[in-house]
Amino acid sequence: MTEVQKWDGKPISKAGAYSGIPMEVYHRDPNLCVRPSISSTGLKQILECPQKYWAFSPYNPDRIESPSNSAFDFGRAAHSVILEGRLPRREYAVSPYTDFRTKAAQEWKAKAERLGLTILKAEDLRTIAAMYQQIARHPIVEAGGLDGEVEVSLIWPDPVTGYFFKARPDVLPMGDMIINYKTCADASLRAVAQSVIKYRYDISESLAAMGMAATLKRQVTNVALLSQEKSPPYVVSCFEFADEYLAVGTQMVREAMDTFARCMESGEWPSFSDDNSTIVPPSFIVSRAFGNAKADIGVLDDLTTEDVE
């Protein structure tokens, strides 16, 4: 079995599971690999709109810096505490202020930002501590579902395009099941299923399973989301992905990588307007307007300018 190897700081040229790659380098260093690389975050942006991906891409010399997101910062901090049992002091600064309206608070915030630290509120830490106590009692966690090495990057070349895939599961599993932890507002099955659609977690999980096979020669048989609500009583749920969902995710990974390669080579990054699609009304809207009768498209010809305005 291939083992995890320590990254030597040089551009990666072969498939492997690497430890020691900082998150900032993993996401934003254009020279991480000998050829361009892309993670699930980039693949999802490519599928949504290639132009949006390129605007923030590390390969774009005129890229826009990604804005800070407080919800993302909270989730990342929760991941550190839940999965590693600690909050890295070199990455976070806990604000002694409830807000940043005073001059002293603004100066403190500016200093933290200059140091590249993620700012958290004291209230955030209390919430995360309470969440940790709750999730530690969940059967999945007690059974070792979150045991394993963290901060491991799975990196491998795509055999079709030659560009590199990147995946970074929350925990490198001890067995054949990947479990990823998510914080959320609602951990019910309905809400989690909706979040999978909204955030395309099927793509992230499928890419991680592909990475396990490509770098560690380990076949993943199950993938699950361990979700926890961010408000009391910090309810926890765990739902597995159906095989069909992972098949869909794998297919979308393929489509996104092909698009990425095509755009990189052509230098053209299309937007929404380039797919020549038509806006089609949902069937319930047509039924409400026309009943069982067929929609009369010619009605548009009878509209005057005054009617439209």
URZIFEN-V57146 format. One record per backbone hydrogen bond with DSSP energy under -1.0 kcal/mol. CO is the residue of the C=O (numbers start at 1). NH is the residue of the N-H. If there is no record, write none. Layout:
CO:NH + CO:NH
//
This chain:
5:19 + 12:34 + 16:155 + 17:5 + 18:153 + 19:7 + 22:26 + 23:27 + 24:28 + 25:29 + 29:32 + 32:12 + 36:164 + 38:166 + 39:43 + 40:44 + 41:45 + 42:46 + 43:47 + 44:48 + 45:49 + 49:52 + 49:53 + 50:54 + 51:55 + 53:56 + 55:64 + 57:60 + 60:63 + 69:73 + 70:74 + 71:75 + 72:76 + 73:77 + 74:78 + 75:79 + 76:80 + 77:81 + 78:82 + 79:83 + 80:84 + 80:86 + 81:85 + 88:91 + 88:92 + 91:118 + 93:120 + 102:106 + 103:107 + 104:108 + 105:109 + 106:110 + 107:111 + 108:112 + 109:113 + 110:114 + 111:115 + 112:117 + 113:116 + 118:93 + 120:95 + 121:125 + 122:126 + 123:127 + 124:128 + 125:129 + 126:130 + 127:131 + 128:132 + 129:133 + 130:134 + 131:135 + 132:136 + 134:137 + 135:138 + 138:142 + 139:143 + 140:145 + 141:144 + 144:147 + 149:172 + 153:18 + 154:167 + 155:16 + 156:165 + 158:162 + 163:158 + 164:38 + 165:156 + 167:154 + 176:221 + 176:222 + 178:224 + 180:226 + 182:228 + 184:230 + 188:192 + 189:193 + 190:194 + 191:195 + 192:196 + 193:197 + 194:198 + 195:199 + 200:203 + 200:204 + 201:205 + 202:206 + 203:207 + 204:208 + 205:209 + 206:210 + 207:211 + 208:212 + 209:213 + 210:214 + 211:215 + 212:216 + 212:218 + 222:178 + 223:241 + 224:180 + 225:239 + 226:182 + 227:237 + 228:184 + 231:234 + 235:229 + 237:227 + 239:225 + 242:246 + 243:247 + 244:248 + 245:249 + 246:250 + 247:251 + 248:252 + 249:253 + 250:254 + 251:255 + 252:256 + 253:257 + 254:258 + 255:259 + 256:260 + 257:261 + 258:262 + 259:263 + 260:264 + 261:265 + 262:266 + 263:267 + 270:51 + 271:274 + 272:275 + 282:286 + 283:287 + 284:288 + 285:289 + 286:290 + 287:291 + 290:293 + 295:297 + 296:299 + 297:300 + 298:301 + 300:303 + 304:308 + 305:309
//
